[in-house]
């Protein structure tokens, strides 16, 4: 139950595709014209087209592949911001947003306003509105909290950004592949995500959706060989080559292509409904255990969540509880601050070391949920 960190298991097709490529092909992407290299190019094009369909991109070239979700966020942040710009982020953000912004702030390049969140991780759109300035160039926020699972009001924030002429960056690490949405629906200019979480691909691939026209403002932050326009020593301006310097992670992308074929064979709404039902069972089950506190929106809230559930167990340090869950019950979770320190400050869990996080994926079952609830009951009761 650590799918918010990385999905596991993957669909069987993913393992088979990566193994077949590694044993029987081995060609790089965009560097050669022999048969195996052409097959690689076709597989990567298929993966790119599948992601474009998933995000409602008008053209596949609007999807740039990166090394991981953090790389995608760095490309968006560093490629867009200029000296004198103002940026807005939130207390719900991950360090993959907070740290590159803080680095630019410390260097005197930009100014930042950090908008608060409440104890559920919710950010008020009005606070974003109030924080905007005439030089606000970028607003960044997560689509859903990686600590509480709450889905944030990205549509409203996107409208605010459009009104003020700011670019809107959405960190979709916990939503892409888990819930259905398009870049246009959430009013996003840039959507960053890893491929190894909700999309079920191997580690080592990220992606950045770039709204048409934004590439004119988004500089490349890494220059080098792309396999195209090799006669020039300047970076290509065409998509996606502008942002894809160096050899791509072909095994990871072959795995992504297989994962997307598997996903397109499934009912996306069915997968989303299954995860929601299991997450509700998990939250409700934990809430009935004496000594256990469940974080996130309360029962009276209408806020939706993804399958991420954080708890604390009275008398246990989060790391200690996670260790017992693993060693005594075989339940794999993540404990700590989850690279999102400011939301833990809002929750009051920062000083105590964070929370114990359970996160669901496509292959979790009701039996898994009941086993987790039972394990937490035993730990909380001191049995």
LORORO-593747 format. One record per residue (C-alpha): residue number from 1; residue in three letters; x, z, y. Coordinates in pm, 1 decimal. Layout:
# residues N
NODE; nr; rest; px; pz; py
NODE; NUM; ALA; X; Z; Y .
...
This chain:
# residues 383
NODE; nr; rest; px; pz; py
NODE; 1; UNK; 0.0; 0.0; 0.0 .
NODE; 2; UNK; 268.9; -110.0; 244.5 .
NODE; 3; UNK; 139.4; -456.0; 327.2 .
NODE; 4; UNK; 173.9; -399.0; 702.2 .
NODE; 5; UNK; 549.9; -399.8; 637.0 .
NODE; 6; UNK; 540.7; -693.5; 395.9 .
NODE; 7; UNK; 284.7; -831.6; 152.4 .
NODE; 8; UNK; 338.3; -768.6; -216.1 .
NODE; 9; UNK; 271.6; -907.6; -463.4 .
NODE; 10; UNK; 266.6; -1267.8; -346.6 .
NODE; 11; UNK; 50.1; -1535.5; -508.2 .
NODE; 12; UNK; 213.3; -1663.9; -828.0 .
NODE; 13; UNK; 236.2; -2009.7; -670.3 .
NODE; 14; UNK; 479.8; -1875.4; -409.8 .
NODE; 15; UNK; 728.5; -1748.7; -668.4 .
NODE; 16; UNK; 702.7; -2074.5; -863.9 .
NODE; 17; UNK; 758.1; -2292.8; -555.8 .
NODE; 18; UNK; 1064.0; -2098.9; -436.1 .
NODE; 19; UNK; 1216.3; -2095.4; -783.2 .
NODE; 20; UNK; 1155.8; -2468.4; -833.7 .
NODE; 21; UNK; 1313.5; -2553.1; -496.2 .
NODE; 22; UNK; 1614.0; -2329.2; -560.6 .
NODE; 23; UNK; 1681.1; -2469.7; -908.0 .
NODE; 24; UNK; 1579.0; -2833.0; -874.0 .
NODE; 25; UNK; 1609.6; -2937.8; -510.6 .
NODE; 26; UNK; 1833.1; -2734.8; -277.2 .
NODE; 27; UNK; 1829.6; -2985.2; 9.0 .
NODE; 28; UNK; 1838.0; -2879.0; 376.7 .
NODE; 29; UNK; 1567.6; -2964.3; 628.1 .
NODE; 30; UNK; 1609.9; -3248.0; 876.4 .
NODE; 31; UNK; 1969.6; -3324.9; 788.3 .
NODE; 32; UNK; 1960.2; -3601.6; 524.3 .
NODE; 33; UNK; 1752.0; -3893.4; 399.2 .
NODE; 34; UNK; 1780.6; -3874.1; 20.7 .
NODE; 35; UNK; 1478.1; -3809.4; -199.6 .
NODE; 36; UNK; 1510.1; -3431.9; -223.6 .
NODE; 37; UNK; 1555.1; -3399.7; 152.8 .
NODE; 38; UNK; 1244.9; -3610.6; 211.3 .
NODE; 39; UNK; 1049.9; -3382.9; -23.8 .
NODE; 40; UNK; 1167.4; -3080.1; 176.1 .
NODE; 41; UNK; 1060.5; -3244.2; 502.3 .
NODE; 42; UNK; 717.5; -3315.1; 356.8 .
NODE; 43; UNK; 673.9; -2954.5; 239.6 .
NODE; 44; UNK; 775.3; -2814.7; 579.3 .
NODE; 45; UNK; 543.0; -3057.4; 755.4 .
NODE; 46; UNK; 261.9; -2942.1; 525.8 .
NODE; 47; UNK; 334.1; -2577.0; 607.1 .
NODE; 48; UNK; 338.2; -2653.3; 978.9 .
NODE; 49; UNK; 9.8; -2844.1; 957.9 .
NODE; 50; UNK; -154.8; -2559.7; 763.4 .
NODE; 51; UNK; -53.6; -2302.9; 1024.7 .
NODE; 52; UNK; -175.7; -2536.0; 1299.8 .
NODE; 53; UNK; -515.2; -2559.9; 1128.4 .
NODE; 54; UNK; -530.0; -2183.8; 1084.8 .
NODE; 55; UNK; -458.6; -2122.1; 1454.3 .
NODE; 56; UNK; -665.2; -2412.8; 1583.8 .
NODE; 57; UNK; -364.4; -2589.3; 1735.7 .
NODE; 58; UNK; -439.2; -2943.9; 1844.5 .
NODE; 59; UNK; -107.2; -3070.2; 1707.9 .
NODE; 60; UNK; 118.1; -2938.5; 1433.4 .
NODE; 61; UNK; 420.5; -2959.3; 1664.2 .
NODE; 62; UNK; 275.2; -2666.4; 1862.2 .
NODE; 63; UNK; 396.5; -2443.1; 1575.9 .
NODE; 64; UNK; 766.4; -2354.3; 1598.1 .
NODE; 65; UNK; 931.2; -2185.6; 1300.1 .
NODE; 66; UNK; 1168.0; -1894.9; 1364.0 .
NODE; 67; UNK; 1363.8; -1639.0; 1162.1 .
NODE; 68; UNK; 1091.2; -1371.3; 1169.4 .
NODE; 69; UNK; 819.7; -1223.8; 1390.8 .
NODE; 70; UNK; 1073.1; -1043.2; 1609.2 .
NODE; 71; UNK; 1256.3; -1371.2; 1666.3 .
NODE; 72; UNK; 926.7; -1533.5; 1769.8 .
NODE; 73; UNK; 856.2; -1256.3; 2020.6 .
NODE; 74; UNK; 1208.5; -1278.1; 2163.3 .
NODE; 75; UNK; 1171.3; -1653.0; 2205.3 .
NODE; 76; UNK; 841.9; -1605.2; 2389.6 .
NODE; 77; UNK; 967.0; -1322.3; 2613.2 .
NODE; 78; UNK; 1319.1; -1443.3; 2690.9 .
NODE; 79; UNK; 1218.4; -1807.2; 2709.3 .
NODE; 80; UNK; 940.3; -1748.2; 2960.4 .
NODE; 81; UNK; 1057.7; -1473.5; 3197.4 .
NODE; 82; UNK; 1271.7; -1552.4; 3502.1 .
NODE; 83; UNK; 1453.8; -1329.7; 3755.6 .
NODE; 84; UNK; 1202.8; -1156.3; 3982.9 .
NODE; 85; UNK; 912.5; -1185.2; 3739.8 .
NODE; 86; UNK; 676.2; -902.0; 3657.6 .
NODE; 87; UNK; 561.3; -840.3; 3299.4 .
NODE; 88; UNK; 292.0; -617.7; 3150.5 .
NODE; 89; UNK; 301.8; -459.2; 2807.5 .
NODE; 90; UNK; 104.9; -176.9; 2645.0 .
NODE; 91; UNK; 164.3; 158.0; 2478.3 .
NODE; 92; UNK; 29.5; 0.7; 2158.3 .
NODE; 93; UNK; 314.2; -251.0; 2144.6 .
NODE; 94; UNK; 581.4; -267.9; 1876.6 .
NODE; 95; UNK; 950.7; -231.5; 1960.5 .
NODE; 96; UNK; 985.5; -605.1; 1899.1 .
NODE; 97; UNK; 807.9; -643.1; 2234.5 .
NODE; 98; UNK; 921.3; -322.5; 2405.3 .
NODE; 99; UNK; 1294.5; -365.4; 2344.6 .
NODE; 100; UNK; 1349.3; -721.5; 2473.4 .
NODE; 101; UNK; 1139.9; -637.1; 2779.5 .
NODE; 102; UNK; 1333.9; -314.5; 2835.7 .
NODE; 103; UNK; 1663.0; -505.1; 2799.9 .
NODE; 104; UNK; 1560.9; -748.3; 3074.2 .
NODE; 105; UNK; 1440.6; -460.0; 3291.9 .
NODE; 106; UNK; 1767.5; -268.9; 3254.1 .
NODE; 107; UNK; 1957.8; -583.5; 3347.4 .
NODE; 108; UNK; 1757.0; -600.9; 3671.2 .
NODE; 109; UNK; 1599.1; -932.9; 3576.1 .
NODE; 110; UNK; 1232.5; -829.6; 3568.9 .
NODE; 111; UNK; 994.0; -545.4; 3647.8 .
NODE; 112; UNK; 757.4; -403.5; 3386.7 .
NODE; 113; UNK; 427.5; -218.7; 3397.3 .
NODE; 114; UNK; 346.0; -30.8; 3076.9 .
NODE; 115; UNK; -29.8; 8.2; 3036.3 .
NODE; 116; UNK; -147.6; 313.8; 2837.7 .
NODE; 117; UNK; -354.7; 324.7; 2522.8 .
NODE; 118; UNK; -577.0; 602.4; 2393.2 .
NODE; 119; UNK; -529.7; 800.8; 2072.0 .
NODE; 120; UNK; -693.3; 523.6; 1871.7 .
NODE; 121; UNK; -453.3; 264.8; 2012.2 .
NODE; 122; UNK; -723.0; 107.6; 2230.2 .
NODE; 123; UNK; -619.2; -58.0; 2556.8 .
NODE; 124; UNK; -869.8; -94.2; 2839.6 .
NODE; 125; UNK; -879.9; -448.6; 2980.9 .
NODE; 126; UNK; -942.0; -298.4; 3324.9 .
NODE; 127; UNK; -600.8; -135.3; 3310.7 .
NODE; 128; UNK; -443.9; -477.3; 3255.0 .
NODE; 129; UNK; -645.7; -612.9; 3546.4 .
NODE; 130; UNK; -527.1; -330.9; 3773.3 .
NODE; 131; UNK; -163.4; -380.4; 3673.1 .
NODE; 132; UNK; -147.1; -751.7; 3758.0 .
NODE; 133; UNK; 49.1; -865.0; 4062.1 .
NODE; 134; UNK; 107.6; -1193.5; 4238.2 .
NODE; 135; UNK; 434.7; -1232.9; 4042.1 .
NODE; 136; UNK; 297.7; -1128.9; 3702.1 .
NODE; 137; UNK; 424.1; -1399.2; 3471.6 .
NODE; 138; UNK; 362.8; -1247.5; 3127.4 .
NODE; 139; UNK; 118.2; -1008.1; 2963.2 .
NODE; 140; UNK; 200.6; -904.6; 2606.4 .
NODE; 141; UNK; -11.9; -704.3; 2366.5 .
NODE; 142; UNK; -72.9; -670.9; 1992.1 .
NODE; 143; UNK; -381.5; -827.0; 1840.1 .
NODE; 144; UNK; -416.5; -515.1; 1625.5 .
NODE; 145; UNK; -224.3; -187.5; 1616.9 .
NODE; 146; UNK; 24.9; -156.2; 1334.3 .
NODE; 147; UNK; -39.1; 221.7; 1336.8 .
NODE; 148; UNK; -417.6; 265.0; 1357.5 .
NODE; 149; UNK; -536.3; -86.9; 1270.5 .
NODE; 150; UNK; -766.8; -109.5; 1573.8 .
NODE; 151; UNK; -828.1; -467.7; 1689.2 .
NODE; 152; UNK; -758.2; -489.6; 2061.4 .
NODE; 153; UNK; -964.7; -677.7; 2325.5 .
NODE; 154; UNK; -745.9; -985.7; 2338.8 .
NODE; 155; UNK; -1025.8; -1219.6; 2448.2 .
NODE; 156; UNK; -1097.1; -1014.3; 2759.9 .
NODE; 157; UNK; -728.2; -975.9; 2840.1 .
NODE; 158; UNK; -678.4; -1348.7; 2789.6 .
NODE; 159; UNK; -948.5; -1419.1; 3047.7 .
NODE; 160; UNK; -778.5; -1182.6; 3293.7 .
NODE; 161; UNK; -448.1; -1364.3; 3241.6 .
NODE; 162; UNK; -611.1; -1701.3; 3297.5 .
NODE; 163; UNK; -772.0; -1575.3; 3619.7 .
NODE; 164; UNK; -439.5; -1446.3; 3755.4 .
NODE; 165; UNK; -220.7; -1733.2; 3634.2 .
NODE; 166; UNK; -19.1; -1515.3; 3395.0 .
NODE; 167; UNK; 85.0; -1627.1; 3048.8 .
NODE; 168; UNK; -59.4; -1427.9; 2758.9 .
NODE; 169; UNK; 151.9; -1343.9; 2452.6 .
NODE; 170; UNK; -30.7; -1206.1; 2147.8 .
NODE; 171; UNK; 161.2; -1027.7; 1872.4 .
NODE; 172; UNK; -42.7; -1121.0; 1564.5 .
NODE; 173; UNK; 180.9; -951.9; 1306.3 .
NODE; 174; UNK; -110.8; -748.7; 1167.3 .
NODE; 175; UNK; -389.2; -1006.8; 1201.7 .
NODE; 176; UNK; -266.8; -1356.4; 1112.6 .
NODE; 177; UNK; -389.4; -1418.6; 760.0 .
NODE; 178; UNK; -603.7; -1105.1; 762.5 .
NODE; 179; UNK; -875.7; -1209.8; 1008.1 .
NODE; 180; UNK; -989.2; -1553.2; 1124.6 .
NODE; 181; UNK; -911.8; -1651.0; 1483.9 .
NODE; 182; UNK; -772.1; -1938.6; 1686.3 .
NODE; 183; UNK; -534.6; -1946.4; 1980.0 .
NODE; 184; UNK; -810.6; -2081.0; 2202.9 .
NODE; 185; UNK; -1060.7; -1814.1; 2092.4 .
NODE; 186; UNK; -830.1; -1533.4; 2199.7 .
NODE; 187; UNK; -721.2; -1717.6; 2518.1 .
NODE; 188; UNK; -357.2; -1697.0; 2409.9 .
NODE; 189; UNK; -74.6; -1905.8; 2550.1 .
NODE; 190; UNK; 165.3; -1784.2; 2281.2 .
NODE; 191; UNK; 93.7; -1625.9; 1941.8 .
NODE; 192; UNK; 385.0; -1475.2; 1750.9 .
NODE; 193; UNK; 377.4; -1363.5; 1388.0 .
NODE; 194; UNK; 587.7; -1329.0; 1074.4 .
NODE; 195; UNK; 494.5; -1534.0; 768.8 .
NODE; 196; UNK; 564.1; -1262.2; 511.8 .
NODE; 197; UNK; 272.6; -1031.6; 592.9 .
NODE; 198; UNK; -84.2; -1166.3; 598.9 .
NODE; 199; UNK; 28.6; -1520.2; 520.0 .
NODE; 200; UNK; 189.6; -1402.3; 191.1 .
NODE; 201; UNK; 512.7; -1601.5; 229.1 .
NODE; 202; UNK; 864.3; -1471.9; 150.9 .
NODE; 203; UNK; 1063.1; -1273.9; 407.5 .
NODE; 204; UNK; 1272.8; -1462.4; 660.8 .
NODE; 205; UNK; 1022.1; -1693.2; 832.0 .
NODE; 206; UNK; 838.4; -1641.7; 1159.3 .
NODE; 207; UNK; 624.9; -1867.3; 1373.4 .
NODE; 208; UNK; 528.0; -1913.5; 1735.0 .
NODE; 209; UNK; 210.9; -2093.9; 1841.6 .
NODE; 210; UNK; 264.5; -2259.2; 2180.0 .
NODE; 211; UNK; -41.7; -2367.4; 2375.9 .
NODE; 212; UNK; -12.9; -2730.3; 2485.4 .
NODE; 213; UNK; 180.0; -2749.9; 2813.7 .
NODE; 214; UNK; 342.9; -2406.8; 2785.1 .
NODE; 215; UNK; 653.5; -2567.9; 2635.3 .
NODE; 216; UNK; 728.2; -2706.0; 2982.4 .
NODE; 217; UNK; 786.4; -2345.3; 3098.9 .
NODE; 218; UNK; 929.5; -2199.9; 2777.4 .
NODE; 219; UNK; 1306.4; -2239.2; 2763.6 .
NODE; 220; UNK; 1493.0; -2247.4; 2434.7 .
NODE; 221; UNK; 1699.2; -1932.7; 2380.8 .
NODE; 222; UNK; 1910.4; -2073.6; 2099.0 .
NODE; 223; UNK; 2076.1; -2413.9; 2120.9 .
NODE; 224; UNK; 2245.2; -2613.8; 1848.1 .
NODE; 225; UNK; 2200.5; -2868.2; 1575.7 .
NODE; 226; UNK; 1846.4; -2985.3; 1509.3 .
NODE; 227; UNK; 1913.5; -3300.1; 1307.6 .
NODE; 228; UNK; 1764.1; -3502.6; 1594.7 .
NODE; 229; UNK; 1911.8; -3685.6; 1898.6 .
NODE; 230; UNK; 2255.6; -3599.7; 1763.6 .
NODE; 231; UNK; 2422.1; -3835.6; 2011.6 .
NODE; 232; UNK; 2352.3; -3587.9; 2295.4 .
NODE; 233; UNK; 2505.2; -3245.6; 2362.1 .
NODE; 234; UNK; 2188.8; -3117.3; 2531.1 .
NODE; 235; UNK; 1900.2; -2946.4; 2354.9 .
NODE; 236; UNK; 1604.4; -3172.7; 2266.8 .
NODE; 237; UNK; 1294.7; -3121.0; 2480.7 .
NODE; 238; UNK; 1057.6; -3246.0; 2213.3 .
NODE; 239; UNK; 855.5; -3008.2; 1993.8 .
NODE; 240; UNK; 927.1; -2840.4; 1763.7 .
NODE; 241; UNK; 1299.6; -2932.3; 1776.4 .
NODE; 242; UNK; 1342.9; -2760.5; 2114.0 .
NODE; 243; UNK; 1306.7; -2420.9; 1941.9 .
NODE; 244; UNK; 1440.4; -2486.9; 1590.5 .
NODE; 245; UNK; 1820.5; -2494.8; 1617.1 .
NODE; 246; UNK; 2027.6; -2447.5; 1304.0 .
NODE; 247; UNK; 1923.0; -2474.5; 942.8 .
NODE; 248; UNK; 1571.6; -2356.3; 871.7 .
NODE; 249; UNK; 1504.7; -2107.8; 592.1 .
NODE; 250; UNK; 1392.0; -2377.4; 350.3 .
NODE; 251; UNK; 1319.0; -2147.1; 51.8 .
NODE; 252; UNK; 1102.7; -1932.4; 279.3 .
NODE; 253; UNK; 920.4; -2234.5; 421.6 .
NODE; 254; UNK; 865.0; -2382.0; 74.8 .
NODE; 255; UNK; 714.4; -2045.3; -15.4 .
NODE; 256; UNK; 502.0; -2054.4; 299.1 .
NODE; 257; UNK; 370.9; -2400.2; 210.3 .
NODE; 258; UNK; 270.1; -2269.3; -134.0 .
NODE; 259; UNK; 115.9; -1955.6; 18.0 .
NODE; 260; UNK; -91.1; -2165.8; 257.6 .
NODE; 261; UNK; -212.6; -2386.9; -27.6 .
NODE; 262; UNK; -320.8; -2071.4; -209.6 .
NODE; 263; UNK; -488.9; -1934.5; 102.9 .
NODE; 264; UNK; -675.7; -2258.0; 168.6 .
NODE; 265; UNK; -809.8; -2239.9; -188.7 .
NODE; 266; UNK; -960.4; -1898.1; -114.5 .
NODE; 267; UNK; -1251.6; -1788.6; 101.2 .
NODE; 268; UNK; -1091.6; -1652.5; 418.9 .
NODE; 269; UNK; -1408.8; -1464.0; 504.3 .
NODE; 270; UNK; -1414.5; -1325.6; 150.0 .
NODE; 271; UNK; -1057.6; -1195.7; 176.2 .
NODE; 272; UNK; -1132.6; -1043.3; 515.5 .
NODE; 273; UNK; -1449.5; -877.5; 388.1 .
NODE; 274; UNK; -1268.5; -736.9; 83.5 .
NODE; 275; UNK; -992.2; -581.4; 294.5 .
NODE; 276; UNK; -1246.3; -436.8; 539.5 .
NODE; 277; UNK; -1449.7; -280.2; 261.3 .
NODE; 278; UNK; -1143.2; -125.3; 98.0 .
NODE; 279; UNK; -1012.4; 3.5; 432.1 .
NODE; 280; UNK; -1350.4; 166.4; 503.7 .
NODE; 281; UNK; -1344.2; 334.5; 162.8 .
NODE; 282; UNK; -989.4; 455.7; 230.1 .
NODE; 283; UNK; -1073.3; 597.8; 574.7 .
NODE; 284; UNK; -1393.5; 762.7; 454.5 .
NODE; 285; UNK; -1223.3; 907.5; 148.2 .
NODE; 286; UNK; -936.3; 1056.3; 347.8 .
NODE; 287; UNK; -1177.6; 1194.6; 610.2 .
NODE; 288; UNK; -1344.8; 1407.0; 340.7 .
NODE; 289; UNK; -1019.8; 1573.3; 231.5 .
NODE; 290; UNK; -961.3; 1917.3; 390.1 .
NODE; 291; UNK; -633.5; 1931.2; 579.4 .
NODE; 292; UNK; -613.5; 1554.3; 629.1 .
NODE; 293; UNK; -649.6; 1391.4; 969.7 .
NODE; 294; UNK; -731.1; 1019.9; 993.6 .
NODE; 295; UNK; -614.4; 842.8; 1309.3 .
NODE; 296; UNK; -788.5; 554.6; 1479.8 .
NODE; 297; UNK; -1135.3; 487.4; 1621.6 .
NODE; 298; UNK; -1392.7; 755.0; 1538.8 .
NODE; 299; UNK; -1717.1; 687.8; 1355.7 .
NODE; 300; UNK; -1909.0; 653.8; 1683.2 .
NODE; 301; UNK; -1682.9; 374.1; 1803.9 .
NODE; 302; UNK; -1776.1; 10.0; 1759.9 .
NODE; 303; UNK; -1409.4; -93.5; 1751.5 .
NODE; 304; UNK; -1316.1; -311.2; 1452.8 .
NODE; 305; UNK; -1001.1; -252.2; 1248.6 .
NODE; 306; UNK; -774.3; -432.3; 1006.3 .
NODE; 307; UNK; -665.9; -271.0; 680.2 .
NODE; 308; UNK; -418.9; -22.7; 829.2 .
NODE; 309; UNK; -494.2; 350.3; 793.0 .
NODE; 310; UNK; -270.3; 629.1; 925.9 .
NODE; 311; UNK; -308.4; 994.5; 830.3 .
NODE; 312; UNK; -136.4; 1329.9; 853.1 .
NODE; 313; UNK; -149.7; 1599.9; 585.4 .
NODE; 314; UNK; -145.7; 1959.2; 704.7 .
NODE; 315; UNK; 173.4; 2138.2; 607.2 .
NODE; 316; UNK; 364.3; 1818.6; 526.0 .
NODE; 317; UNK; 617.7; 1621.3; 721.8 .
NODE; 318; UNK; 517.9; 1251.3; 704.4 .
NODE; 319; UNK; 837.6; 1153.1; 522.8 .
NODE; 320; UNK; 792.3; 1437.7; 275.5 .
NODE; 321; UNK; 432.3; 1334.9; 204.4 .
NODE; 322; UNK; 534.5; 972.1; 154.5 .
NODE; 323; UNK; 809.6; 1081.1; -82.9 .
NODE; 324; UNK; 563.7; 1280.2; -293.2 .
NODE; 325; UNK; 315.3; 991.8; -295.5 .
NODE; 326; UNK; 587.9; 764.7; -431.6 .
NODE; 327; UNK; 762.6; 994.4; -676.9 .
NODE; 328; UNK; 460.1; 1177.3; -819.8 .
NODE; 329; UNK; 184.0; 918.5; -789.5 .
NODE; 330; UNK; 347.1; 575.5; -757.4 .
NODE; 331; UNK; 172.7; 510.7; -423.4 .
NODE; 332; UNK; 400.5; 314.3; -187.7 .
NODE; 333; UNK; 340.0; 373.8; 183.7 .
NODE; 334; UNK; 538.3; 390.2; 507.1 .
NODE; 335; UNK; 594.0; 710.4; 702.6 .
NODE; 336; UNK; 731.0; 764.9; 1052.3 .
NODE; 337; UNK; 682.7; 607.9; 1395.0 .
NODE; 338; UNK; 643.6; 252.0; 1259.4 .
NODE; 339; UNK; 858.6; 107.1; 1541.9 .
NODE; 340; UNK; 572.6; 185.2; 1783.1 .
NODE; 341; UNK; 679.3; 506.0; 1958.9 .
NODE; 342; UNK; 441.1; 503.4; 2252.9 .
NODE; 343; UNK; 120.4; 494.8; 2053.1 .
NODE; 344; UNK; 245.0; 800.5; 1866.5 .
NODE; 345; UNK; 292.7; 973.4; 2200.4 .
NODE; 346; UNK; -71.0; 890.5; 2280.6 .
NODE; 347; UNK; -180.1; 1018.8; 1938.8 .
NODE; 348; UNK; 21.4; 1339.5; 1969.2 .
NODE; 349; UNK; 223.2; 1259.5; 1655.9 .
NODE; 350; UNK; 555.5; 1166.9; 1815.1 .
NODE; 351; UNK; 714.1; 1512.0; 1799.0 .
NODE; 352; UNK; 597.9; 1570.7; 1441.0 .
NODE; 353; UNK; 758.5; 1251.0; 1314.7 .
NODE; 354; UNK; 463.2; 1012.8; 1314.3 .
NODE; 355; UNK; 210.8; 950.0; 1040.9 .
NODE; 356; UNK; 172.2; 835.1; 682.5 .
NODE; 357; UNK; 50.0; 473.6; 689.4 .
NODE; 358; UNK; -145.4; 300.4; 414.2 .
NODE; 359; UNK; -188.1; -76.0; 459.7 .
NODE; 360; UNK; -391.2; -310.8; 244.7 .
NODE; 361; UNK; -340.6; -668.4; 133.7 .
NODE; 362; UNK; -513.5; -944.1; -57.9 .
NODE; 363; UNK; -428.4; -801.6; -399.9 .
NODE; 364; UNK; -527.7; -438.6; -348.1 .
NODE; 365; UNK; -828.8; -318.1; -546.5 .
NODE; 366; UNK; -1086.2; -41.6; -536.7 .
NODE; 367; UNK; -889.0; 130.7; -812.2 .
NODE; 368; UNK; -584.8; 135.7; -581.2 .
NODE; 369; UNK; -792.9; 294.2; -305.8 .
NODE; 370; UNK; -935.5; 561.5; -533.7 .
NODE; 371; UNK; -589.2; 638.3; -670.7 .
NODE; 372; UNK; -454.5; 682.9; -316.3 .
NODE; 373; UNK; -741.1; 909.9; -215.9 .
NODE; 374; UNK; -695.4; 1116.6; -530.7 .
NODE; 375; UNK; -322.2; 1150.6; -469.3 .
NODE; 376; UNK; -374.1; 1267.6; -112.4 .
NODE; 377; UNK; -635.2; 1517.6; -232.0 .
NODE; 378; UNK; -385.9; 1669.5; -476.5 .
NODE; 379; UNK; -109.6; 1687.0; -217.2 .
NODE; 380; UNK; -338.8; 1839.3; 47.4 .
NODE; 381; UNK; -473.3; 2099.0; -195.0 .
NODE; 382; UNK; -124.7; 2202.7; -301.8 .
NODE; 383; UNK; -195.6; 2129.0; -670.9 .
